[in-house]
Amino acid sequence: MNITWLTRFMSDRAIWEGRYADLWSIPHVISGMLVAFALLGLEIDFWQGLGVSVLVAIAWELFERFTGLSSTEFLTNSIADLLFAQIGFITGYALLRGLRHERAMNVAWALLIVFIACVILGCISYTYYRRMP
């Protein structure tokens, strides 16, 4: 892999800080799915789970705002992130309801691995382009 391409990709703010959607949208969808998996494991029904998912997503967006993690993020992107998390929750809930426990656990683990990889890549990019002039 060409390291110059990777460096440009990691530092490209346009793909990490979009007005509505960006690469951070992917972890927001996956996090909604993981919340659904966790709440279904606790046998919480859809509507209560959706309420919890909304509260978790709002809490995260507020955390980002107050800690400065999203100091350059568009407000429209924060709102879209809330919607992406709920799309993930609804998708995760529907997916898990149709799978046997073993298969559902495999899907949950795979999603967790992808989520962690996305967050690591995003954090590396974030710290990289924060250092740029």
PyMOL commands that set and color helices and strands:
alter all, ss='L'
color gray80, all
select helices_A, chain A and resi 3-11+13-16+25-41+46-67+75-97+101-131
alter helices_A, ss='H'
color red, helices_A
deselect
rebuild
show_as cartoon
